[in-house]
Amino acid sequence: MRIHRRYAPILFGALLSAIMVSIVSASVILINQGTDDFISRWFTSTITTWPIAFPTVLVVAPLVRKLVMKLTAEQTSG
């Protein structure tokens, strides 16, 4: 099964935010709380923060793309 390309920005946001939330949650929990009951705390943290991260990525990503285009230029020869 493949998803229609028109949904690519939403899928991109969902995957990017899920990956980022998972990595950041794991890092913060390990640093601050150690390995005791890690999986349960990591899962809870990820599930509760992803609904914030997902719409944030959907809103912020296009703005960041525009900013990057303004801050960069095509390579010129010479």
Secondary structure, DSSP 8 states (H G I E B T S, - for coil): ----GGGHHHHHHHHHHHHHHHHHHHHHHHHHH-STTHHHHHHHHHHHHHHHHHHHHHHHHHHHHHHHHHH-------
